[in-house]
Every structure is written in structure tokens, then in C-alpha cells.
Amino acid sequence: MRRGEVVGLKCSDLDIARSRLSIERRVRQHHVEPIARIAIAVLLGPNGERFVAQSGSVRFQAAHVDEARRRGFPTHTVGEVIAELLGGSAFDPHSTVTAGYVSREQQLIPALVQLLRAAFPAQESEK
């Protein structure tokens, strides 16, 4: 995992203080268009277990991805290009390209819930 992608989690009820969460952004191109923006979330459990979940996807225009690539992915994001050209937030290009229909948060939360449920299943008495 790269710097800035790992977050230590703490919760008194779950043994996640020794766990690590990584959320990796990916842009996938299917033929020429559309380009789908997804997030892959990986949780490394306290005993070394690995749990993976994928968010839903949002389509980005190839021109925006190409411009971010031209500027250099290590220092520029597709979200920055979209915010510059279309307005909105560089941290939530999902809302911009879907005209407010879907936010980054709405895409990511179901994947994180799935991940945490798999890693920390409810005890029988908690169901």
C-alpha cells in the first residue's frame, strides 16, 4: 500500500484497531468509451485476513481521463480535470458527472459496509 492510502481504524466494540484499510481508485476503460471510475477497498484484518469490496461505477469521459493522464497521474486526478472544466468538487466528480444524482460517498459507503460485515460478522446475539 502506498503512503496516504492506509488509515488505522479504532473502535471499542470491534477488533479493528490493529486492522488497516486501503481504498484504491481505479479508472477502467471498456473499448474506447465508456470509462468507469470505481474504488477498490481492501481491509487487512488483525490476524492478517484480507477482505476486498468494489464500489459501484460512474462513467467519465475519455477526454477527461486523457487530460489527467497527459498532466501526469501521480500529481493530477481525473476529478481535478472535471472540476476545472465542468465545475464542482475535485473530491466528488461523481456528483458533477451525474448532475447530482450519485455522489462519491453514495458509491463508496455500500462497499465499505459490505467489507466491514464480511470482516466483522455480527455475533448471534447481535442479530
TINUDREN-651691 format. One record per atom (N, C-alpha, C): x, z, y; atom name. Coordinates in nm, 3 decimals, m for minus. Each point is the difference from the previous one (the first is absolute). Layout:
{node {X,Z,Y},"CA"} ...
REM end
This chain:
{node {0.083,0.000,m0.117},"N"} {node {m0.083,0.000,0.117},"CA"} {node {0.088,0.000,0.125},"C"} {node {m0.042,m0.074,0.101},"N"} {node {0.076,m0.009,0.123},"CA"} {node {m0.034,0.111,0.098},"C"} {node {0.091,0.023,0.092},"N"} {node {m0.021,0.101,0.104},"CA"} {node {m0.131,m0.023,0.073},"C"} {node {m0.074,0.105,0.023},"N"} {node {m0.125,m0.011,0.073},"CA"} {node {m0.121,m0.026,m0.086},"C"} {node {0.021,m0.023,m0.130},"N"} {node {m0.112,m0.031,m0.088},"CA"} {node {m0.042,0.119,m0.087},"C"} {node {0.078,0.104,0.003},"N"} {node {m0.029,0.114,m0.086},"CA"} {node {m0.051,0.115,0.085},"C"} {node {m0.109,0.060,m0.043},"N"} {node {m0.057,0.113,0.071},"CA"} {node {m0.018,0.112,m0.100},"C"} {node {0.057,0.115,0.025},"N"} {node {m0.021,0.116,m0.086},"CA"} {node {m0.136,0.059,0.030},"C"} {node {m0.079,0.025,m0.102},"N"} {node {m0.134,0.053,0.017},"CA"} {node {m0.003,0.145,m0.041},"C"} {node {m0.081,0.079,0.070},"N"} {node {m0.015,0.141,m0.035},"CA"} {node {m0.148,0.034,m0.005},"C"} {node {m0.037,0.069,m0.104},"N"} {node {m0.139,0.046,m0.013},"CA"} {node {0.002,0.119,m0.093},"C"} {node {m0.062,0.109,0.042},"N"} {node {0.007,0.122,m0.079},"CA"} {node {m0.074,m0.009,m0.132},"C"} {node {m0.101,m0.087,m0.010},"N"} {node {m0.080,m0.006,m0.122},"CA"} {node {0.055,m0.098,m0.104},"C"} {node {0.084,m0.092,0.042},"N"} {node {0.053,m0.101,m0.092},"CA"} {node {0.153,0.009,m0.002},"C"} {node {0.058,m0.036,m0.112},"N"} {node {0.146,0.002,m0.010},"CA"} {node {0.056,m0.130,0.054},"C"} {node {m0.025,m0.025,0.130},"N"} {node {0.052,m0.123,0.058},"CA"} {node {0.111,0.025,0.100},"C"} {node {0.037,0.126,0.018},"N"} {node {0.109,0.032,0.092},"CA"} {node {0.130,m0.065,m0.047},"C"} {node {0.016,m0.017,m0.131},"N"} {node {0.121,m0.062,m0.055},"CA"} {node {m0.021,m0.148,m0.029},"C"} {node {m0.111,m0.056,0.044},"N"} {node {m0.030,m0.141,m0.023},"CA"} {node {0.044,m0.082,0.120},"C"} {node {0.010,m0.130,m0.017},"N"} {node {0.037,m0.090,0.109},"CA"} {node {m0.094,m0.119,0.000},"C"} {node {m0.042,m0.039,0.119},"N"} {node {m0.091,m0.112,0.015},"CA"} {node {0.070,m0.110,0.077},"C"} {node {m0.012,m0.123,m0.049},"N"} {node {0.054,m0.117,0.069},"CA"} {node {m0.112,m0.101,0.016},"C"} {node {m0.013,m0.054,0.120},"N"} {node {m0.099,m0.106,0.024},"CA"} {node {0.076,m0.122,0.048},"C"} {node {m0.003,m0.103,m0.079},"N"} {node {0.074,m0.123,0.027},"CA"} {node {m0.097,m0.109,0.042},"C"} {node {0.028,m0.065,0.111},"N"} {node {m0.084,m0.111,0.045},"CA"} {node {0.049,m0.129,m0.066},"C"} {node {m0.094,m0.084,m0.035},"N"} {node {0.033,m0.129,m0.061},"CA"} {node {m0.087,m0.108,0.060},"C"} {node {0.059,m0.116,0.019},"N"} {node {m0.075,m0.118,0.041},"CA"} {node {0.015,m0.099,m0.115},"C"} {node {m0.112,m0.040,m0.055},"N"} {node {0.002,m0.094,m0.113},"CA"} {node {m0.058,m0.133,0.044},"C"} {node {0.071,m0.106,m0.034},"N"} {node {m0.049,m0.133,0.035},"CA"} {node {m0.053,m0.068,m0.125},"C"} {node {m0.123,m0.050,0.012},"N"} {node {m0.063,m0.073,m0.109},"CA"} {node {m0.005,m0.146,0.041},"C"} {node {0.085,m0.081,m0.061},"N"} {node {0.015,m0.141,0.038},"CA"} {node {0.040,m0.005,0.147},"C"} {node {m0.067,m0.073,0.083},"N"} {node {0.035,m0.005,0.142},"CA"} {node {m0.077,0.106,0.077},"C"} {node {m0.128,0.011,m0.019},"N"} {node {m0.087,0.101,0.063},"CA"} {node {m0.095,0.048,m0.109},"C"} {node {m0.059,0.112,0.003},"N"} {node {0.019,0.106,0.097},"CA"} {node {0.118,0.087,m0.035},"C"} {node {0.041,0.081,0.093},"N"} {node {0.104,0.099,m0.022},"CA"} {node {m0.069,0.136,0.001},"C"} {node {0.020,0.076,m0.104},"N"} {node {m0.067,0.129,m0.014},"CA"} {node {0.097,0.112,0.033},"C"} {node {m0.046,0.095,0.079},"N"} {node {0.079,0.118,0.035},"CA"} {node {m0.055,0.117,m0.079},"C"} {node {0.085,0.060,m0.084},"N"} {node {m0.040,0.114,m0.081},"CA"} {node {0.101,0.114,0.017},"C"} {node {m0.035,0.115,m0.051},"N"} {node {0.094,0.111,m0.007},"CA"} {node {0.007,0.046,m0.144},"C"} {node {0.120,0.032,m0.044},"N"} {node {0.022,0.057,m0.132},"CA"} {node {0.042,0.145,0.023},"C"} {node {m0.074,0.093,m0.059},"N"} {node {0.033,0.142,0.013},"CA"} {node {0.054,0.050,m0.133},"C"} {node {0.114,0.068,0.006},"N"} {node {0.064,0.054,m0.121},"CA"} {node {0.019,0.150,0.022},"C"} {node {m0.045,0.078,m0.097},"N"} {node {0.019,0.144,0.005},"CA"} {node {0.088,0.040,m0.117},"C"} {node {0.111,0.065,0.031},"N"} {node {0.086,0.055,m0.104},"CA"} {node {m0.037,0.146,m0.014},"C"} {node {m0.051,0.035,m0.117},"N"} {node {m0.048,0.135,m0.025},"CA"} {node {0.112,0.100,m0.016},"C"} {node {m0.034,0.129,m0.002},"N"} {node {0.101,0.105,m0.008},"CA"} {node {0.081,m0.004,m0.129},"C"} {node {m0.054,m0.062,m0.104},"N"} {node {0.072,m0.010,m0.128},"CA"} {node {0.056,m0.139,m0.024},"C"} {node {0.007,m0.081,0.106},"N"} {node {0.057,m0.134,m0.011},"CA"} {node {m0.099,m0.109,m0.036},"C"} {node {m0.129,0.035,m0.014},"N"} {node {m0.099,m0.101,m0.031},"CA"} {node {m0.015,m0.096,0.119},"C"} {node {m0.038,m0.123,m0.028},"N"} {node {m0.019,m0.099,0.106},"CA"} {node {m0.143,m0.052,m0.006},"C"} {node {m0.069,0.007,0.113},"N"} {node {m0.137,m0.049,0.012},"CA"} {node {m0.001,m0.106,0.110},"C"} {node {m0.071,m0.110,m0.024},"N"} {node {m0.001,m0.113,0.093},"CA"} {node {m0.144,m0.041,0.028},"C"} {node {m0.030,m0.031,0.125},"N"} {node {m0.131,m0.052,0.039},"CA"} {node {0.021,m0.107,0.106},"C"} {node {m0.092,m0.094,0.006},"N"} {node {0.008,m0.110,0.096},"CA"} {node {m0.124,0.001,0.088},"C"} {node {0.021,m0.022,0.130},"N"} {node {m0.113,m0.005,0.093},"CA"} {node {m0.070,m0.134,m0.012},"C"} {node {m0.114,m0.009,0.066},"N"} {node {m0.065,m0.129,0.014},"CA"} {node {0.084,m0.090,0.090},"C"} {node {m0.039,m0.124,0.013},"N"} {node {0.080,m0.092,0.080},"CA"} {node {m0.076,m0.053,0.121},"C"} {node {0.077,m0.043,0.097},"N"} {node {m0.052,m0.064,0.121},"CA"} {node {0.079,m0.129,0.017},"C"} {node {m0.068,m0.105,0.041},"N"} {node {0.069,m0.129,0.019},"CA"} {node {0.066,m0.008,0.137},"C"} {node {0.126,m0.043,m0.001},"N"} {node {0.073,m0.026,0.123},"CA"} {node {0.027,m0.150,0.008},"C"} {node {0.005,m0.053,0.121},"N"} {node {0.031,m0.141,0.018},"CA"} {node {0.148,m0.024,m0.029},"C"} {node {0.029,m0.111,m0.065},"N"} {node {0.137,m0.033,m0.035},"CA"} {node {0.088,m0.008,0.124},"C"} {node {m0.054,m0.048,0.112},"N"} {node {0.079,m0.011,0.123},"CA"} {node {0.050,0.137,0.047},"C"} {node {m0.082,0.105,m0.018},"N"} {node {0.041,0.134,0.041},"CA"} {node {0.111,0.054,m0.091},"C"} {node {m0.014,m0.024,m0.127},"N"} {node {0.102,0.044,m0.096},"CA"} {node {0.130,m0.077,0.024},"C"} {node {m0.012,m0.130,0.022},"N"} {node {0.120,m0.082,0.025},"CA"} {node {0.073,0.045,0.126},"C"} {node {m0.076,0.036,0.104},"N"} {node {0.062,0.046,0.125},"CA"} {node {0.072,0.134,m0.020},"C"} {node {m0.061,0.090,m0.074},"N"} {node {0.067,0.129,m0.029},"CA"} {node {0.126,m0.024,m0.084},"C"} {node {m0.007,m0.091,m0.094},"N"} {node {0.116,m0.034,m0.083},"CA"} {node {0.110,m0.060,0.087},"C"} {node {m0.037,m0.088,0.094},"N"} {node {0.097,m0.064,0.089},"CA"} {node {0.071,0.106,0.087},"C"} {node {m0.076,0.098,0.046},"N"} {node {0.057,0.107,0.083},"CA"} {node {0.086,0.095,m0.082},"C"} {node {m0.028,0.008,m0.128},"N"} {node {0.079,0.085,m0.090},"CA"} {node {m0.080,0.118,m0.051},"C"} {node {m0.042,m0.006,m0.127},"N"} {node {m0.082,0.106,m0.059},"CA"} {node {0.063,0.140,0.008},"C"} {node {0.129,0.014,m0.009},"N"} {node {0.050,0.138,0.007},"CA"} {node {m0.034,0.071,0.132},"C"} {node {m0.016,m0.076,0.107},"N"} {node {m0.025,0.063,0.130},"CA"} {node {m0.133,m0.039,0.064},"C"} {node {m0.073,m0.093,m0.060},"N"} {node {m0.128,m0.045,0.055},"CA"} {node {m0.105,m0.005,m0.111},"C"} {node {m0.125,0.030,0.037},"N"} {node {m0.108,m0.002,m0.098},"CA"} {node {m0.103,m0.106,0.036},"C"} {node {m0.079,m0.038,m0.098},"N"} {node {m0.110,m0.093,0.024},"CA"} {node {m0.100,0.065,0.095},"C"} {node {m0.019,0.132,m0.013},"N"} {node {m0.090,0.072,0.089},"CA"} {node {0.042,m0.011,0.146},"C"} {node {0.129,0.004,0.027},"N"} {node {0.049,m0.016,0.137},"CA"} {node {m0.033,m0.138,0.054},"C"} {node {0.018,m0.101,m0.083},"N"} {node {m0.030,m0.138,0.043},"CA"} {node {m0.150,m0.014,0.027},"C"} {node {m0.082,0.052,m0.089},"N"} {node {m0.145,m0.009,0.017},"CA"} {node {m0.042,0.072,0.127},"C"} {node {0.054,0.120,0.025},"N"} {node {m0.035,0.076,0.121},"CA"} {node {0.041,m0.077,0.126},"C"} {node {0.116,m0.061,m0.004},"N"} {node {0.049,m0.076,0.115},"CA"} {node {m0.087,m0.122,0.027},"C"} {node {m0.039,m0.071,m0.104},"N"} {node {m0.074,m0.126,0.017},"CA"} {node {m0.151,0.019,0.011},"C"} {node {m0.054,0.099,m0.070},"N"} {node {m0.145,0.017,m0.005},"CA"} {node {m0.050,0.129,0.065},"C"} {node {0.092,0.089,0.033},"N"} {node {m0.040,0.131,0.051},"CA"} {node {m0.015,0.099,m0.112},"C"} {node {m0.047,0.119,0.033},"N"} {node {m0.017,0.103,m0.102},"CA"} {node {0.127,0.078,m0.022},"C"} {node {0.002,0.075,m0.106},"N"} {node {0.111,0.089,m0.032},"CA"} {node {0.093,m0.063,m0.103},"C"} {node {0.130,0.012,0.025},"N"} {node {0.098,m0.047,m0.097},"CA"} {node {m0.005,0.084,m0.127},"C"} {node {m0.053,0.123,0.010},"N"} {node {m0.008,0.090,m0.115},"CA"} {node {m0.128,m0.021,m0.080},"C"} {node {m0.094,m0.077,0.054},"N"} {node {m0.125,m0.029,m0.071},"CA"} {node {m0.043,m0.145,0.022},"C"} {node {0.082,m0.095,m0.046},"N"} {node {m0.039,m0.141,0.015},"CA"} {node {m0.124,m0.035,m0.081},"C"} {node {m0.031,0.083,m0.100},"N"} {node {m0.119,m0.022,m0.083},"CA"} {node {m0.126,m0.005,0.086},"C"} {node {m0.012,0.097,0.093},"N"} {node {m0.116,0.003,0.088},"CA"} {node {m0.006,m0.125,0.088},"C"} {node {0.116,m0.045,0.046},"N"} {node {0.004,m0.117,0.088},"CA"} {node {m0.045,m0.126,m0.074},"C"} {node {0.057,m0.025,m0.118},"N"} {node {m0.030,m0.126,m0.070},"CA"} {node {m0.138,0.000,m0.065},"C"} {node {m0.062,0.118,m0.014},"N"} {node {m0.136,0.005,m0.057},"CA"} {node {m0.103,0.032,0.107},"C"} {node {0.039,m0.010,0.127},"N"} {node {m0.090,0.029,0.113},"CA"} {node {m0.063,0.138,m0.012},"C"} {node {0.081,0.097,m0.043},"N"} {node {m0.047,0.138,m0.010},"CA"} {node {m0.075,0.034,m0.127},"C"} {node {m0.015,m0.094,m0.090},"N"} {node {m0.076,0.023,m0.122},"CA"} {node {0.074,0.093,m0.097},"C"} {node {0.132,m0.017,m0.012},"N"} {node {0.080,0.079,m0.093},"CA"} {node {0.127,0.047,0.071},"C"} {node {0.026,0.130,m0.007},"N"} {node {0.122,0.055,0.059},"CA"} {node {0.106,0.020,m0.109},"C"} {node {0.122,0.021,0.044},"N"} {node {0.108,0.031,m0.095},"CA"} {node {m0.036,0.127,m0.078},"C"} {node {m0.052,0.099,0.070},"N"} {node {m0.038,0.125,m0.063},"CA"} {node {m0.105,m0.022,m0.109},"C"} {node {m0.101,m0.083,0.029},"N"} {node {m0.105,m0.028,m0.099},"CA"} {node {0.056,m0.071,m0.122},"C"} {node {0.106,m0.077,0.017},"N"} {node {0.063,m0.067,m0.113},"CA"} {node {0.086,0.095,m0.082},"C"} {node {0.066,0.094,0.068},"N"} {node {0.097,0.085,m0.067},"CA"} {node {m0.059,0.124,m0.067},"C"} {node {m0.100,0.061,0.058},"N"} {node {m0.054,0.125,m0.053},"CA"} {node {m0.049,m0.011,m0.145},"C"} {node {m0.077,m0.103,m0.039},"N"} {node {m0.042,m0.007,m0.140},"CA"} {node {0.118,m0.006,m0.098},"C"} {node {0.107,m0.069,0.037},"N"} {node {0.117,m0.007,m0.087},"CA"} {node {0.067,0.137,m0.012},"C"} {node {0.007,0.073,0.110},"N"} {node {0.061,0.133,m0.004},"CA"} {node {m0.085,0.098,m0.081},"C"} {node {m0.131,m0.009,0.014},"N"} {node {m0.090,0.086,m0.078},"CA"} {node {0.018,m0.029,m0.149},"C"} {node {0.004,m0.129,m0.037},"N"} {node {0.021,m0.039,m0.140},"CA"} {node {0.133,0.055,m0.051},"C"} {node {0.102,m0.011,0.080},"N"} {node {0.133,0.047,m0.036},"CA"} {node {0.001,0.151,m0.024},"C"} {node {m0.056,0.075,0.093},"N"} {node {m0.001,0.146,m0.013},"CA"} {node {m0.088,0.047,m0.116},"C"} {node {m0.111,m0.069,m0.024},"N"} {node {m0.085,0.037,m0.114},"CA"} {node {0.071,m0.023,m0.132},"C"} {node {0.077,m0.107,m0.008},"N"} {node {0.075,m0.029,m0.123},"CA"} {node {0.112,0.102,m0.020},"C"} {node {0.067,0.035,0.109},"N"} {node {0.114,0.091,m0.010},"CA"} {node {m0.041,0.145,m0.018},"C"} {node {m0.113,0.039,0.061},"N"} {node {m0.045,0.139,m0.003},"CA"} {node {m0.146,0.007,m0.041},"C"} {node {m0.028,m0.029,m0.128},"N"} {node {m0.141,0.000,m0.044},"CA"} {node {m0.063,0.138,0.016},"C"} {node {m0.126,0.000,0.032},"N"} {node {m0.074,0.126,0.017},"CA"} {node {m0.007,0.074,m0.131},"C"} {node {0.012,0.131,0.008},"N"} {node {m0.016,0.083,m0.119},"CA"} {node {m0.147,0.001,m0.038},"C"} {node {m0.031,0.026,m0.124},"N"} {node {m0.137,m0.001,m0.049},"CA"} {node {m0.091,0.090,0.086},"C"} {node {0.050,0.116,0.042},"N"} {node {m0.081,0.093,0.078},"CA"} {node {m0.023,m0.050,0.143},"C"} {node {0.076,m0.100,0.048},"N"} {node {m0.013,m0.052,0.136},"CA"} {node {m0.096,m0.118,0.008},"C"} {node {m0.042,m0.053,m0.114},"N"} {node {m0.084,m0.121,m0.001},"CA"} {node {m0.142,0.032,0.035},"C"} 
REM end
